[in-house]
Amino acid sequence: MWRLVFIISFLSIGFCFAQNRPLLYNVDDLPQALLQNPGTRIDFTKHIGIPFFSQIHLFAGSTGVTAHDIFSDSNPNVNQRVQRVMGKITASDYFSVNEQLEILSFGWQVGQKGYISTGIYQELDIFAYFPKDPAVLAFEGNADYIGRNFEFSDAIFTGEVLTVYHVGFNYKLDAKLSVGGRVKLYSGIFNAESTNNGGVFRTDRTPGGPNFYRHSLEGLDIVVNTSGYASLRDEKDMTVDKAVSELLSRSFFGQNIGMGVDVGFNYRVTEQFAINASIQDLGLMSHQKDVENAHYFGSYETDGLEPLFPELGPNESTIPYWDIFEEELDVNLREETLFNEYNTWRPFKVNASIEFGTGKAILPCDYLIFKKPKYSNLFGMLFSGVNRPKGPTYGVTAYWDRKVTDQTRVRLAYGIDDFSLTKLGFMVSSRFNNFNIYLAANDLIGYTNLAKANSASLQLGMQFIFKD
């Protein structure tokens, strides 16, 4: 089980991805905007995504540390580099992994005011806080931390791979207000989570005691829940290829299921000024099959080994101090494996933005808004957040959206979040007849040296979009 925890932590550091996607939010001629806000304003009547290529999304980020901090050659002593990083990073820093691949995507107009969108996408999401106290204790020991509590509650992580089936409905109530909702069926492939841990390790000086120091571990209570993992581990002759094949076989019909919803709206306060907001993935996963729970618990206190040196006869053996110590640990610090069902909440997202348009453009073929002008320049401010075990993570993005021609639009964005205070982003979307292709990249400054970047983002996709 601890190998699983190590693998998840390693993946988090190596492939840190997150979920903030401001570059496609409110882009009314891209179907992907409906995934972020099912109530957003749109100006197309049908779309068909190219399977597996209509949206590929990767967003990388880690707070408090970069790859350069650990692997830089500026200091040849690896231990000193790691120690410096551990002194800098806090228990509130985190690593996050998110990847999304759209497998199928299509939609069509219903009547004069409605639009149905549906599809399937696969998502991977891993989130881990830096386990500050356990890491310091393991790497540096307790010699320099006499009298300090080491909290095991710092160890918090979640990870899941799932397939999402969804159908959404966008409806234009009147010339100002559009609303929408989306229902999602989650099909779980793999899950691992450990979020409510406890326990304190402490070393105190005991001048009047039997030894110089007393070590105590009080209230240890660590639970690691998994689904979809035990069968892979217990399979005989399991190889990486077999494991990958097994996970792929679960991609469309996973063992565990859940339900969720998205809701959103867009309201045009004036002809030029609009506000909108959405909530995504407000849902719950139920883990009932291939479930395993690893539970580590107990308390123990020791003053260390107290060796005696009695006179022994020729047939007498020495006292087995280490065996006795191990037996005491086994009695007081226990490990058990359970098979209890459990539920997990999806990390729901919140978005809210304001937008102001200038520069009237040619009237669009917009089935939702009849003979309303479209603006070639849009200036907006977007707030977005993701709910996590210790509280929400969030960011703010300001953007300028420019409709260059009827077929091409670009967006330039500047954002601030937990990863960076200088996050520059760029998006371009072009249409050739009905064929559309888009590319969006965030934190462009980080691309100049990815090793020093706290975050990096990439989105791309291809599809057919139709306007009547």
Long-range contacts (C-beta under 8 A, 24 or more apart in sequence): 1-224, 1-226, 1-294, 4-192, 4-224, 4-226, 4-229, 5-157, 5-194, 5-224, 8-126, 8-128, 8-157, 8-159, 8-192, 9-95, 9-128, 9-131, 9-157, 11-97, 11-126, 12-62, 12-95, 12-96, 12-97, 12-126, 12-127, 12-128, 12-157, 13-62, 13-95, 15-60, 15-97, 16-60, 16-61, 16-62, 16-95, 16-96, 16-97, 16-455, 17-58, 17-59, 17-60, 17-61, 17-96, 17-97, 17-98, 17-99, 17-124, 17-126, 18-59, 18-60, 18-61, 18-96, 18-97, 18-98, 18-386, 18-393, 18-419, 18-455, 19-59, 19-96, 19-98, 19-125, 19-347, 19-349, 19-386, 20-59, 20-384, 20-386, 20-395, 20-397, 20-415, 20-417, 20-442, 20-457, 21-57, 21-59, 21-384, 21-457, 21-459, 22-382, 22-384, 22-395, 22-397, 22-399, 22-413, 22-415, 22-425, 22-442, 23-399, 23-411, 23-413, 23-425, 23-426, 23-427, 23-440, 23-441, 23-442, 23-457, 23-459, 24-427, 24-438, 24-440, 24-459, 25-351, 25-353, 25-382, 25-384, 26-276, 26-353, 26-355, 26-378, 26-380, 26-382, 26-401, 27-401, 27-409, 27-411, 27-427, 27-429, 29-409, 29-429, 29-431, 29-436, 29-465, 30-429, 30-436, 30-438, 30-465, 31-105, 31-107, 31-117, 31-463, 31-465, 32-102, 32-438, 32-461, 34-107, 34-115, 34-117, 34-168, 34-170, 34-180, 34-182, 35-182, 35-262, 35-280, 36-264, 36-278, 36-280, 36-351, 37-180, 37-262, 37-264, 37-265, 37-266, 37-276, 37-277, 37-278, 37-351, 38-117, 38-168, 38-169, 38-170, 38-180, 38-181, 38-182, 38-262, 38-263, 38-264, 38-278, 39-170, 39-178, 39-179, 39-180, 39-181, 39-263, 39-264, 39-265, 39-266, 39-276, 39-278, 40-170, 40-178, 40-180, 40-264, 40-266, 40-276, 40-278, 41-178, 41-266, 41-268, 41-274, 41-276, 41-368, 41-369, 42-115, 42-170, 42-368, 43-364, 43-365, 43-366, 43-367, 43-368, 43-369, 43-374, 43-467, 44-465, 44-466, 44-467, 45-108, 45-109, 45-115, 45-367, 45-466, 45-467, 45-468, 46-107, 46-108, 46-109, 46-465, 46-466, 47-105, 47-106, 47-107, 47-117, 47-463, 47-464, 47-465, 47-466, 48-105, 48-106, 48-463, 48-464, 49-102, 49-104, 49-105, 49-106, 49-119, 49-461, 49-462, 49-463, 49-464, 50-462, 50-463, 50-464, 51-103, 51-104, 52-101, 52-102, 52-103, 53-102, 53-461, 53-462, 54-102, 54-105, 54-119, 54-461, 54-462, 54-463, 55-100, 55-101, 55-102, 55-105, 55-121, 55-459, 55-460, 55-461, 56-100, 56-101, 56-102, 56-458, 56-459, 56-460, 56-461, 57-98, 57-99, 57-100, 57-101, 57-458, 57-459, 58-98, 58-99, 58-457, 58-458, 58-459, 59-98, 59-442, 59-455, 59-456, 59-457, 59-458, 60-453, 60-455, 60-456, 60-457, 61-96, 61-418, 61-419, 61-454, 61-455, 61-456, 62-93, 62-94, 62-95, 62-96, 62-419, 62-454, 62-455, 63-93, 63-94, 63-95, 63-418, 63-419, 63-454, 64-88, 64-89, 64-90, 64-93, 64-130, 65-89, 65-93, 65-130, 66-451, 66-452, 66-453, 66-454, 67-450, 67-451, 67-452, 68-449, 68-451, 68-452, 71-451, 72-451, 82-139, 83-139, 83-140, 86-132, 86-135, 86-136, 86-139, 86-140, 89-130, 89-132, 90-130, 90-132, 91-129, 91-130, 91-131, 91-132, 91-133, 91-151, 91-154, 92-129, 92-390, 93-129, 93-130, 94-127, 94-128, 94-129, 94-130, 94-388, 94-393, 94-418, 95-126, 95-127, 95-128, 95-130, 96-125, 96-126, 96-127, 96-128, 96-393, 97-124, 97-125, 97-126, 97-127, 97-159, 98-123, 98-124, 98-125, 98-126, 99-123, 99-124, 100-124, 102-461, 103-163, 105-463, 109-367, 109-468, 110-169, 112-367, 113-171, 113-172, 113-173, 113-368, 114-169, 114-170, 114-171, 114-172, 115-169, 115-170, 115-171, 116-167, 116-168, 116-169, 116-170, 117-167, 117-168, 117-169, 117-170, 117-182, 118-166, 118-167, 118-168, 119-166, 120-163, 120-164, 120-165, 120-166, 120-252, 121-163, 121-164, 121-166, 122-161, 122-162, 122-163, 122-164, 122-251, 123-161, 123-162, 123-163, 123-164, 124-160, 124-161, 125-158, 125-159, 125-160, 125-347, 126-157, 126-158, 126-159, 126-160, 127-157, 127-158, 127-159, 127-347, 127-388, 127-389, 128-156, 128-157, 128-158, 128-159, 129-154, 129-155, 129-156, 129-157, 129-389, 129-390, 130-154, 131-155, 131-156, 137-201, 142-201, 142-203, 142-215, 145-203, 146-203, 146-204, 146-205, 146-213, 147-202, 147-203, 147-204, 147-205, 148-202, 148-203, 149-200, 149-201, 149-202, 150-200, 150-201, 150-202, 151-199, 151-200, 152-197, 152-198, 152-199, 152-200, 152-201, 152-220, 152-222, 153-197, 153-198, 153-199, 155-194, 155-197, 155-222, 156-194, 156-195, 156-197, 156-389, 156-390, 157-192, 157-193, 157-194, 157-195, 158-192, 158-193, 158-194, 158-195, 158-344, 158-347, 158-389, 159-190, 159-191, 159-192, 159-193, 160-188, 160-189, 160-190, 160-191, 160-192, 160-193, 160-285, 160-344, 161-188, 161-189, 161-190, 161-191, 161-247, 162-186, 162-187, 162-188, 162-189, 162-191, 162-254, 162-258, 162-285, 163-187, 163-189, 163-251, 163-252, 163-254, 168-262, 172-368, 172-369, 175-268, 175-369, 175-370, 175-372, 176-267, 176-268, 176-269, 177-265, 177-266, 177-267, 177-268, 178-265, 178-266, 178-368, 179-264, 179-265, 180-262, 180-263, 180-264, 180-265, 181-261, 181-262, 181-263, 181-264, 182-261, 182-262, 182-263, 183-259, 183-260, 183-261, 184-259, 184-260, 184-261, 184-262, 184-281, 184-283, 185-257, 185-258, 185-259, 186-257, 186-258, 186-259, 186-260, 186-283, 186-285, 186-346, 187-250, 187-252, 187-253, 187-254, 187-256, 187-257, 188-227, 188-228, 188-254, 188-255, 188-256, 188-257, 188-258, 188-285, 188-287, 189-228, 189-247, 189-250, 189-251, 189-254, 190-227, 190-228, 190-229, 190-247, 190-250, 191-225, 191-226, 191-227, 191-228, 191-256, 191-285, 191-287, 191-344, 192-224, 192-225, 192-226, 192-229, 193-224, 193-225, 193-344, 194-222, 194-223, 194-224, 194-225, 195-389, 196-223, 197-221, 197-222, 197-223, 198-222, 206-303, 209-303, 210-303, 210-306, 211-303, 211-304, 211-306, 213-303, 213-304, 214-301, 214-302, 214-303, 215-301, 215-302, 215-303, 215-304, 216-299, 216-300, 216-301, 216-302, 217-298, 217-299, 217-300, 217-301, 217-333, 218-299, 218-301, 219-299, 220-296, 220-297, 220-298, 220-299, 220-333, 221-296, 221-297, 222-295, 222-296, 222-297, 223-293, 223-294, 223-295, 223-296, 224-293, 224-294, 225-287, 225-291, 225-292, 225-293, 225-342, 225-344, 226-291, 226-292, 226-293, 226-294, 227-255, 227-256, 227-287, 227-289, 227-290, 227-291, 227-292, 227-342, 228-254, 228-255, 228-256, 228-290, 229-290, 229-292, 230-290, 230-291, 230-292, 231-290, 255-289, 255-290, 256-285, 256-286, 256-287, 256-288, 256-289, 256-290, 257-285, 257-286, 258-283, 258-284, 258-285, 258-286, 258-346, 259-283, 259-284, 260-284, 260-346, 264-351, 271-372, 271-373, 272-356, 272-357, 272-358, 272-375, 273-354, 273-355, 273-356, 273-357, 274-354, 274-355, 274-356, 274-357, 275-352, 275-353, 275-354, 275-355, 276-352, 276-353, 276-355, 277-350, 277-351, 277-352, 277-353, 278-350, 278-351, 278-352, 279-348, 279-349, 279-350, 279-351, 280-348, 280-349, 280-350, 280-351, 281-346, 281-347, 281-348, 281-349, 282-346, 282-348, 283-345, 283-346, 283-348, 284-343, 284-344, 284-345, 284-346, 285-343, 285-344, 285-345, 285-346, 286-341, 286-343, 287-341, 287-342, 287-343, 287-344, 288-341, 291-339, 291-340, 291-341, 291-342, 292-337, 292-338, 292-339, 293-337, 293-338, 293-339, 293-340, 293-342, 294-335, 294-337, 295-335, 295-336, 295-337, 295-338, 296-333, 296-334, 296-335, 297-333, 297-334, 297-336, 298-332, 298-333, 298-334, 299-332, 299-333, 300-328, 300-329, 300-332, 300-333, 302-328, 345-387, 347-386, 347-387, 347-388, 348-386, 348-387, 349-384, 349-385, 349-386, 349-387, 350-383, 350-384, 350-385, 350-386, 350-387, 350-392, 351-382, 351-383, 351-384, 352-382, 352-383, 352-384, 353-380, 353-381, 353-382, 353-383, 354-380, 354-381, 355-379, 355-380, 355-381, 356-380, 361-403, 362-406, 364-467, 365-467, 365-468, 367-467, 367-468, 374-403, 375-403, 376-402, 376-403, 377-401, 377-402, 377-403, 378-402, 393-417, 393-418, 394-418, 395-423, 397-423, 397-425, 399-425, 407-431, 407-432, 411-440, 413-442, 415-442, 417-455, 419-443, 419-454, 419-455, 420-445, 420-446, 420-454, 420-455, 423-455, 425-457, 427-459, 431-465, 434-464, 434-465, 434-466, 435-462, 435-463, 435-464, 436-462, 436-463, 436-464, 436-465, 437-461, 437-462
